[in-house]
Amino acid sequence: MATKQNGPIGRPRGFDADEALERAMLVFWEHGYEGASLAGLTGAMGISTTSMYAAFGNKEELFRKALERYTEGPSAYLARALEEPTALGVATAILAGTVRTTTRPARPHGCLGVQAALVTGDSGQAVRDLLAAWRNNGCSCLRERFQRAVDEGDLSPETDPGLQARYVTTLAFGIAVQAASGVGRDELQGMADAALRNWPLS
């Protein structure tokens, strides 16, 4: 139901939109896209449904904004990792960042980008596609970084940058799923360390 911008029904736009989006992100992170009900979202955000629609759009649009916030916040370790001077340093930083982010005591466990669309019906197809693109974009950025490592002699010329990128991202997503299942930080870091022992050298 449309409302006039200068006189919306429900709570006036006096809330902190940034804080509300942070809380929405946490709800999606913990419950996934389908599991996050409008009541649960607005309750956590401290606003009415009408105010949510006025400020953020529908549930899908709110999720897109929450995913952007997740990418720039909890998941920002990926962009930082790509700046590491060596390919092994990149992979190490990505896996360490994944372990750290997915097991933080005060935050939901697992990865919003992995967990949020594991169970979505037909109505969630757009979100499933969005998250597939989000994950593939991360892998593409990593592939480009590993190609640079090959070109610079940091990785062997025989190394397949695409395969290496898929290997690291698959490990990272697996860590996220294990973290969501309750596996502890030390065990996950040990697995990451073991996976990198056979890293291809130049």
C-alpha positions in Angstrom: 0.0 0.0 0.0 1.5 3.3 -1.1 1.9 6.1 1.3 2.8 9.8 0.8 6.4 10.5 1.5 5.7 13.3 3.8 3.2 11.4 5.9 4.0 7.7 6.0 1.8 5.3 8.1 3.5 3.8 11.0 6.8 4.9 12.7 8.2 8.1 11.2 11.7 8.0 9.6 13.4 9.0 12.8 15.3 5.7 13.1 19.0 5.1 12.4 19.0 3.5 8.9 22.6 2.4 9.2 21.9 0.6 12.5 18.7 -0.9 11.1 20.5 -2.3 8.1 23.2 -3.8 10.3 20.5 -5.6 12.3 18.8 -6.8 9.1 22.1 -8.2 7.9 22.6 -10.2 11.1 19.0 -11.6 10.7 19.7 -12.7 7.1 23.1 -14.0 8.1 21.6 -16.2 10.9 18.4 -17.3 9.3 19.0 -17.2 5.6 16.8 -15.4 3.1 13.7 -17.5 3.4 14.1 -18.1 7.1 14.2 -14.3 7.8 10.5 -13.3 8.2 9.3 -9.8 7.8 8.3 -9.8 11.4 11.7 -11.0 12.4 13.4 -8.4 10.3 11.3 -5.5 11.4 11.5 -6.6 15.0 15.3 -6.7 14.9 15.4 -3.4 13.0 13.0 -1.7 15.5 10.8 -0.3 12.8 7.4 -1.0 11.3 6.9 -2.9 8.0 5.8 0.3 6.4 8.9 2.1 7.5 11.0 -0.8 6.2 9.4 -0.6 2.8 9.8 3.2 2.7 13.5 3.1 3.6 14.8 -0.1 2.0 12.2 -1.4 -0.4 10.8 -4.9 -0.4 12.5 -7.9 1.3 14.6 -8.8 -1.7 15.9 -5.2 -2.0 16.6 -5.1 1.7 18.6 -8.3 1.3 20.6 -6.8 -1.6 21.5 -3.9 0.7 22.4 -6.3 3.5 24.7 -8.3 1.2 26.5 -5.1 0.1 27.0 -4.3 3.8 28.3 -7.8 4.5 30.7 -7.5 1.5 32.1 -4.1 2.7 32.1 -5.2 6.4 32.5 -8.8 7.6 33.6 -10.1 4.2 36.0 -7.2 3.5 38.9 -9.5 4.3 38.7 -10.8 0.7 39.6 -7.5 -0.9 42.4 -7.0 1.6 43.7 -10.5 1.0 44.1 -9.8 -2.7 46.7 -7.1 -1.9 49.0 -9.7 -0.3 52.4 -9.7 -2.1 52.4 -13.5 -2.9 49.7 -15.9 -4.1 50.3 -18.1 -1.0 49.8 -15.0 1.2 46.6 -14.3 -0.6 45.3 -17.8 -0.1 46.4 -17.9 3.6 44.7 -14.5 4.3 41.5 -15.6 2.6 41.2 -18.8 4.6 42.3 -17.2 7.8 39.7 -14.4 7.2 37.0 -17.0 6.5 37.8 -18.9 9.7 37.8 -15.7 11.7 34.6 -14.2 10.3 32.6 -17.4 10.3 33.4 -18.3 13.9 33.2 -14.9 15.7 31.5 -15.4 19.1 29.2 -12.4 18.9 28.1 -13.0 15.3 26.2 -15.7 13.4 28.4 -18.6 12.4 28.9 -19.4 8.7 28.9 -17.1 5.7 25.9 -15.0 4.7 26.8 -15.5 1.0 26.8 -19.3 1.4 24.1 -19.9 3.9 21.4 -17.4 2.8 20.4 -19.3 -0.3 21.0 -22.9 0.5 17.3 -23.5 0.9 15.2 -21.2 -1.3 12.0 -22.0 -3.2 11.0 -20.6 -6.6 10.2 -17.2 -4.9 13.9 -16.9 -3.9 15.3 -17.6 -7.3 16.5 -14.0 -7.8 18.3 -14.1 -4.5 19.8 -17.5 -5.3 21.1 -16.1 -8.6 22.4 -13.0 -6.8 24.4 -15.1 -4.4 25.8 -17.4 -7.1 27.0 -14.2 -8.9 28.4 -12.9 -5.6 30.4 -16.1 -5.1 31.5 -16.3 -8.7 32.7 -12.7 -8.6 34.9 -13.5 -5.7 36.4 -16.5 -7.5 37.0 -14.4 -10.6 38.9 -11.8 -8.7 41.0 -14.5 -7.2 41.6 -16.1 -10.6 42.9 -12.7 -11.9 45.2 -12.3 -8.9 46.6 -15.8 -9.4 47.1 -15.1 -13.1 49.1 -12.1 -12.1 51.1 -14.4 -9.8 51.9 -16.7 -12.7 52.9 -13.8 -15.0 55.2 -12.4 -12.2 56.8 -15.8 -11.6 55.3 -16.2 -8.1 53.4 -19.3 -9.3 54.7 -21.9 -11.7 53.8 -21.4 -15.4 52.0 -24.8 -15.2 49.6 -23.5 -12.5 46.0 -23.1 -13.7 44.9 -19.8 -12.1 41.2 -20.7 -12.5 41.6 -24.1 -10.9 43.7 -22.7 -8.1 41.1 -19.9 -7.5 38.3 -22.5 -7.4 40.3 -24.7 -5.0 40.7 -21.8 -2.5 37.1 -20.6 -2.8 35.7 -24.1 -2.4 37.8 -24.5 0.7 36.6 -21.2 2.0 32.9 -22.1 1.4 33.5 -25.5 3.0 34.9 -23.8 6.1 31.9 -21.6 6.2 29.5 -24.5 6.1 31.5 -26.4 8.8 31.5 -23.3 11.0 27.7 -23.0 10.6 27.5 -26.6 11.8 29.4 -25.8 15.0 33.0 -26.8 14.1 35.4 -24.8 16.2 37.9 -22.1 15.0 41.0 -24.1 15.9 39.9 -27.2 14.0 38.9 -25.1 11.0 42.2 -23.2 11.0 44.1 -26.5 11.3 42.2 -27.8 8.2 43.1 -24.6 6.3 46.8 -24.9 7.3 46.8 -28.5 6.1 45.2 -27.6 2.8 47.9 -25.1 2.0 50.9 -27.3 2.8 51.0 -28.5 -0.8 50.7 -25.0 -2.3 52.3 -24.9 -5.8 55.6 -23.1 -5.8 57.2 -21.1 -8.6 
